[in-house]
């Protein structure tokens, strides 16, 4: 019934290898198990290369209500390779211990055992029928690399809550690849297993640069009744989710409610300088079952880029989804950045194919550029389409079949289209490239579209979709929505000289050395202040004539048709004709 002692190792380097070699501190009764304490000046290595697994440091609560012990490792570099593990587990009422790693230089988890069933890694778990909570995994280092199918994970199969995974790396965190068997993706995860009632733990990553590649995954999922944990990423410079593995597994971060889950999905929060998702890499908060999907919140100081597809044609991007057969609400997605690029079938998507509404999308950016079927969409098969709100300080550009859409009834069913609100300085599309802004429905009501802009070019409002670039809020069988476009009247600037009426002014005279003479006899004096170099004060200031608007009379004796060799005299101002049209010319002396 007494407490067991600690395992204390202080050395220059430590290597643990050989079949079944373990540093083990179990507890079977009322006494507390001791801790495993390792301090190594240089390196610590756990290597299961010459065994069928079983090389590990283990802390376990076998029975009783006493908490498990901790595994503490302090070193320069830690290597846990070829199936070796650091494990803290509870099978009963007591809480599992923590795994605490402090490495001045590097921490590496790499590969699986030769049997293919045991991945290298660090893990804490709450086993079936256990009521204790799982322990945390705490890693502090300069650089962390998890590769070859290795995992850092905290799980619950019982009533207790899963532990958290906390990673602080001064330089970089890299999750790379899948196991040679193809069944285990490298990464970090917390999970609520089937029939478990405990909640999942959070994944917290703080670093300069995070890279998830080659099919690796960061995931906080629930298969049981408990709620999935959150994924919180803070990277000073960059976050990258890149590419697919040879097995076709996509690199991603997920907080999913899987097919058997009844709890809600967790949130994904990313704060960084640049976020890049390429070749099908994605951020995914989905529900496949009865829980609600989590939210996705992205803040990137400089830029966000979603580009390309994976081997199955699935686009890079951020997704909040209610999958077919699910009963739950879609999560919201918020993006705050300077430049937002969605290209080559990349997507920002909140969708519902089940019995729930799609989530809402909100983007705040200086520029948003969609190209080559890039999409921002909040669509549903039969439910309510989500709302889209875009705040764009400078430019919203749509090219080559790109879409902004809140369509509903994509399965030819009911549901109302969501609303779209766009506040932007300029909105630009190419008329014949079929880039659309749409809030359509099939049998429900079309959504409303509100656009506030200083200029809209190349895209027009139509009652029904066409092959051109359209703004539509239609309903096939129901009532169409309302499109309200609030923009200044720029029609006078768009008129060319050839459209001027010949009985107003002789256009042949208004070239080169000709001038404009006012019809009013009283010529008022004027004084115009310009900036340095005779430029106007700002690009937005239009240099208008100081004269009152009146009839323009023909130029008399000094007027003649300009010929080659005559001097070219630049225009001095922009003059408004009686019909409202504007003309560049100079005033007669």
N, C-alpha and C positions, 0 to 999 in steps of 0.2 A: 504493500500500500504506500510505500515511500516514494519520493521523487527519484528518478534516475539521474545519473550524472551527465555532464556535457561531454561532447567530443571536441577537443581543442587541438588544432594543428597549426603550428607556426614554423615556416620554412622559407627557403629561397624559391624553390619550385616544387609543385606537387603534381604527380601523375597517377590517376586511378584507372586501371585497366585490368583485363583478365575476366574470364567467365564468372558471372555472379558476384563480382566485387562490389560491395556496398558499404556506405557509411550510413548506418540505420539507427534511428532513435524512436522506437515504437512505445506506446503506452497501452496497457491492458486493464488498468483499474483506476483506483482513486489517485495514484501518484502522478505528478506531472513529468512528462518526458524531458530529457535534457536537449539542449541545442547542439547543432553542428556548427562549429566556429572554425573557419579556415582563414589564416592570414599568410599570404605568400608574397615575398618581395618582388618576384619576377612573374612566373606564370602558374596557372592551375589548369590542368587538362583532365577531363573525363572522356575516355575513349573506349567504345565497345566494338572496335574493329575485329578483335579476335574472339568474339563470343556471339551468342545468340541473343544478346541483350542482357539486361540485368545489371549493368554498370551504372551506379547511381548514388546520389545522396538522398536519403529518404527520411521524412518525418511523418509518422502516422498515428492517428487516434484509432486503435483497433476496437476498444470498447470503453464505456464509461463516459462521464460528463466532464472530463478534464481536457483543457485545451492542449493542442499539439505544440510541438517545439518548432523553433525557427531554424532555417538554414542560412547562415551568414558567411559570405565569401568576400574578402578584401584582397585585391591583388593588382598587378599591373595589367595582365591580360588573362582572360578566361576563355577556354575552348571546350565546348561540349559537343562531341562529334560522333558520327556513325552509330546513332541509336542510344547514346548515353543520355541520362536524364537527371534533373533536379526536381524532386517531387515532395509536396506536402499535402496530405490527404486525411480526411476524417470519414470514419465508417459509423459513427455513433452520435452521441449528444454533444460532444466537445467540438470546439472550433478547430479547424485545421491551422497549422502554423503558416508563417510567411516565408517567402524566399527573397532574401536581400542580397543584392550583388553590387559591389562598388569596385570598378576597375578603372585605373587611371588612364589606360590607353584604349584597349579594345575588348569587346565581348563578341564571341562568335558561336552560333548554334548551327550545325551543319550536318545534314544527311539523316539516313535511317539505318537501322540494324540490318545485318545481312539477311535476316528472315523477311524483311520488308514490312513487318507489323509494328515496329517500335520506332517512332521518330525521335530524333534528338530534340531536347528542349528543356524548358522549365515549366512546371505545371502545379496548380493547386486545384483540389476538387472536393466536392461534397458527394459522397456515394449514395446509392439507393437506400431509402428508409432512414438516412441520417438526418438529424435535426440541427446539427451544428452548421456554422457558416464556414465558407471557404476562406483561405488566407489570401493575402495580396502578393503579387510579384513586383518587386521594386528593383529597377536596374538604373544605375548611375554610371556613366562612362563618357569617353570622348566619342567613340564610334561603335555602333551596334550593327551587326550583320547576321541575318537569319536566312538560311539558304538550304537548298537541296531537300525540301520537304520538312525541315525542322519547324517547331512551333513553340510559341510562348503563350500559354493559355490558362484560363481560370474558369472552371465549369461547376455546375451543380446538377446532380441527378436526384436530389432529395428535397427536403423542406427548407433547408438552409440557403442563404444567399451566396451566390458565387463571389469570389474575391475580385479585386481590381487588378489591372495590369498597368503599372506606372513606369514609364520610360523617360529618362532625362539624358540626352546625349549632346554634348557641347557642339560636336561637328556634324555628324550624320547618322541617320537610321536607314538601313536598306533591308527590304524583304525581297528575296529573289528566288523564283523558280518553284518547281514541284519535285516530289520524290521520283526516283527512277522508276518506281512502280506506277506512277501517275495518279495514285490515290490520295496523296497528301500534299496540299499546297503549303509552301512556306508562309509564315506570317505570325500575326498576333490575334488572339481571339478570347472572347468570353461567351459562354453559352448556357442556356437553360435547356436541359435535355427533356425528352419526352416523359410525361407524367410528373415532372417536377413542379412543385408549387413555389419554389424560391425564385427571387429575381436575379437577373444576370448582373455581373459587375461591369464597371466602366473601363474603357481603354483610354489612357491619357499619355500622349506623346508630345514631348517638348524637345526641339532640336533646331539646328540651323537649316538642315536639308533632309527631307524625307523622300525616299524613292521606293515605289512598289512596282515590281516588274516581273516578267516571265511567268505569269500565272499566280503570283503570290497574292495573299488576301489579308486584309484587316477586317475582322468581323465580330459583331456583337449580336447574336441571334437568339431567338427563343423557339423551342419546339414544345414547350409545356405551357403551364398556366401562368408562370411568372413573366414579368416584363423584361424585355431585353435591355441590356445596358446601353450607355451612350458611347460614342467615339469622339474624343476631343483631341484635335491636332493643332499644335502651335509650332510653326516652322518659320524662323526669321526670314529666310531667303526664298525657299521653294518647296513645293510639294508636287511630285510627279507620279502618275499612274500610267504605266507604259506597257502596251503590247500584250501578247498572249503566249502561252507556252506551246511547245510542240504537240502537247496533248489537246490543245484547243481550250484550256482553262483560261479564263480572262482575269487579269489583274483588277482588283476592285476593293473598295471598302463598303461594307454592308452592315445594316441593322435590320434584319429581316424577321418577320413572323412566318415560320415555315408551315407546311401543310398540316401538322398536328398541333400547332401553337394556338393558345387562347389568350395570351398576354399581348400587350401593345409593343410595338417596335420602339427601339431607342432612337435618339437624335444623333445626327452627325454634324459636328461643328469644326470648321477648318478656318484657321487664321494664318496667313502667310504673305509673302511678297508676290510670288508668281505661282499660280496653280495651273498645271498642264496635264491634260488627259489625252492620250494618243493611242491609235491602233486598237480601239475598243475598250481601253481602260475606262472604268466608270465608278461612280458613287451611287449606291443603290439603297434606298429605304423602302422596303416593299412588305406587303402582307399577302400571304397565300391562304390565310385561314380566317379566324374570327376576331383577331385584334386589329387595331388601327396602325397604319404605317407611321413611322417616325418622320420628323422634320429634318431638312438639310439647310444649314446656315453656312455660307461661304463669305469670307472677307479676305480679299487679296489686294494689297496695297497698289500693285502695279498692273497686273493683268491676269485674266482667266482665259484659257484656251481649251476648247473641246474640238478635237480633230481626228477624223478617220473612223474606220470600222474594224471589228475583229474578223476572224476567219468565217464566221457565220453571218456576217453583214450587220452585226449589232453595233450601233454607233457609240463612239466615245461620248461621255456626258454624265449629267446628274439626273437621276430618276427617282421619283416617288410614285409607287404603283400599288393599285389594288388589283391583284391578279384574278383570273377567271375562277369562279367558285368561292372567292373570299367574301366575307361579310365584315366590312370595316371601312373606315374613312381614309382617304389618301392624305399624306403629309404635305406640308407646305415647303417650298424651296425659296430661299432668299439669297441673292448674290449682290455683294457690294464690291466694286472694283473701279479702276480707271478705264481699262480697255477690255472689252469682252468679245472674244472671237469664237464663233461657232461655224466650223467649216467641214466640208467633205462628209456630210451625213451625220455630223455631231448633233447632239440634242440636249436641250434643257426641257425636261418632260415631267409633268404630273398627270397620271392617267388612271382610269378605272375601267376594268373589264368585268368587275364583279358587282356585288350589291353595296355599293358605296360611292360617294362623290369623289371626284378628283380633287387634289389639293390645289392651292393657289401658288402662283409664281410671282415674285417681285424682284426686279433688277434695278439697281442704281449704279449708273456708269457715266463716264464722260463720252465714250463711244461704244456702240454695239454694232458689230459687223457680222452678218450672216451670209455665207457663200457656199455655192454648190450643195444645195439641199440641206443646209443648216436649218435647225428648227427650234423654236420656242413654242411649246404646245401644252395645253391642259385639257385633254380630251377624254371622253367617256364613251363606252359602248352603249349604255342605256341610262346612266345616271346624269346628275348635274355636272356640266362642264366646269372646270375650275376657272378662276379669274386670273388675268395677267395684268400686272401693273409695271410699266417701264418708265423710269425717270432717266432721261438722256440729256446731259448738258450740251452736247455738241451734235453728234451725227448718229442716226440710225440708218444703216445701209443694208439692203436686201438684194442679193445677186443670185442668178442661176437656180431658180426653183426653190428658193428658201421660203420658210413659212413662219408666221406667227398665228397660232390657231387655238381657239377654245371650242372646238366643234363637239357636239353631242349627238348620240344616236348613230355612231359609226357602224353598229350592227343592224342598221335600218330599224331602230327601235325608238322608244321615247327618250325623254331627257331634254332639258333646255341648254342651249349654248351658254357658256360663261361670258363674262364681260371683259373687255379689253380697254385699258386706259393707257394712253401714251402721251407723255409730256416730253417733247424734244425740240431742239432748235431747228434741225433739218431732217427730213425723212426722204430718202432717195432710193429708187428702184429703177430697173430698166424695163420699159413697157412690154417688150416681147419676150421676156425671160420667165414669165409666169411665176413671179414671187408674190405671195398673197398674205393679206391680213384678214382673217376670217373668224366669225363667231356664229357658225351655221348650226342648224339642227335638222333632224329628219322629220319627226312628227311633233316635237315640242316647239317651244318658242326660240327663235334665234336670239343670241345675246346682243348686248348693246356695245357699241364701239365709240369711245370718246378720244379724239386726237386733238391736242393743242400743240401747234407748231408755227414757226415763222416761215416755213416753206416746205411744201410737199411736191416732189418731182418724180415723174415716171410711174406713179401708181394712182389709180382713180377708184372712186366708189361706183359699184354696179349692183343692180338688184339680184343678179345671179352670178356664180363663178363663170369666168371665161378663160380663154387660152392666154389672155394678157395678164399683167400684174393687177390684181384686184383688191379692193376693200369690200367685203361682203358680210352681211348679217342675215342670211336668208334661212328659210325653213321649207323643206320639200312639201310637207303636208300641213304645217302649222303656220303660226304668225311670225313674220320676219321681225328681226330686232331693229333698233334705231342706230343709225350712223350719224354722229355729230362731229364735224371737222371744223375746228376753230383756227383759222389762219388768215393773215393779211391778204388783201387783194393785190396780187403782183401782176395783173394782166397788162397794165400799161407798160411795164418794163419788158414784157415778152414781145411786144409789137415791133416789127422791123420797119425800116424806112420805106420799103416798097408798099406798105399798107397805108401810108399817108395819102390823104385825098389830094389830087393834083390841083384842085381849085383853092386849096388852103395855102400851099407854098410850092415853089418850083424846086423840086428835089435836085435837079441838075445844077442849080445855083448854089445849093447848100453843100459844097465840097471845097476842100483846100482853102482858097483865100476868100471865100464868101462869108457873109455875116447875116445876123438876124436883126431886122429893124422892127421896132414896136409900132403898132398902129396908133397908139396914144401920142399926142403931140407933146404933152408934158413929160419930159424924161427925168425921173427922180434920180438924184444922186444916191450912191450906195457905197458902203465900205465893208469889205469882207476880210475877216481875220483868218489867216491860214497858218499851218504849222511850218516847221523848218523845211526849206526847199520848196516852198509854195504849195505844200501838201495840205489837205484839209485836216482838221483836228483829229479825226478818227475814221477808220474804214466805214463806220456806219453812218457818217454824216454825208448827206447828199448836198452838193453845192448848187443851190437853186438860184434862179434870177431874183434880184431884189425888186424888180418891176412888178407892178400889178398885172395880172393876166388880162390880156386884151387881144385884139386882132393882130395878126402878123401880116405886114405888108411886104410886097416884093421889094428887093433891093434894086435901086435905080441905076445911076450912071456907072457905079463901080462894079456892077454885077455883070459877069460874063462866064461862059462855060470854061471850066478849067482845062488847060491843055498840058501835055507832057512838057516838062521843063519849067513850068510855073512853080513858085514857092509853095510849100505846104505849111499852112499855119494851123497850129494845134487848137482844139476847142478850148474855150475858156470857162464853160459852164454847162449845166444841164437845164434846159428850158422846157416848160410845160406849155403845150399848144392848147388852144381853146377846147378841143375835144378830149383833153386829159392826157394825151400821149406825150412822151418825153423825147427830147431831141438834144443831142450833143452839138454845140455850135459856139460861135463867139458873137458878141454884140457889136453892132456897127458903132464906129467912133462918132 
